[in-house]
Amino acid sequence: MPRAIEFCFDYGSPYSYIANAVLPELARRHAAELVYRPMLLGAVFKETGNQSPMYESVAAKRAYGALALRRTAAHHGVAFEGNPHFPINTLVLMRTAVAAQQAGVFAPFHAAVYPAFWVKGENLGDAAVVADLLAGAGLDAASLAERATTRAVKDELRANSEQAVARGAFGAPSIFFGGELYFGVDHLPYLERALAQSAP
């Protein structure tokens, strides 16, 4: 059974977007399974008392954070554009991600959402925009939207978020391997070291 890398993410997190581009190849190199865990970042922030870096009160630090984000994307060779609609409430979007997992269509859903958010700058807080995006990806947008309102989906997203916090998450991306948290893109080298050291 392959070792599992658990990727706890929210589409509204730009660093989760970058990690998402890097993790599949990292997992492949180390014969590990990449497990996607949609969580609601707003709920994680509320539970832990954390907040988005965009609300940083020190203007110079906030500006440097934006620069660091662009440098990080460029370092990893990941196409990135700031979204003019950021931040958005991702509750419905993350519920739809869980709905896509439950419906067995997460791969095409996930492949459509991230570039729409962080390359094309689309407003994924708008249900009509999301519906058009999913239809363009060959998915049944109406069916996923309906499933996203079910108790099973809501409970799973809530559980994902609560479990991530219980394991030490305070933001996104939160990546778990071997019982330890690796937060952010800058800790991916430590994750890779742990994978190499734990190889059978």
Secondary structure as UniProt FT lines:
FT   STRAND          3..9
FT   TURN            11..12
FT   HELIX           14..29
FT   TURN            30..31
FT   STRAND          32..38
FT   HELIX           41..48
FT   HELIX           53..55
FT   HELIX           59..75
FT   TURN            76..77
FT   TURN            84..85
FT   HELIX           91..103
FT   HELIX           106..118
FT   TURN            124..125
FT   HELIX           127..136
FT   TURN            137..138
FT   HELIX           141..147
FT   TURN            148..149
FT   HELIX           151..166
FT   TURN            167..168
FT   STRAND          174..177
FT   TURN            178..179
FT   STRAND          180..183
FT   HELIX           185..187
FT   HELIX           188..197
//
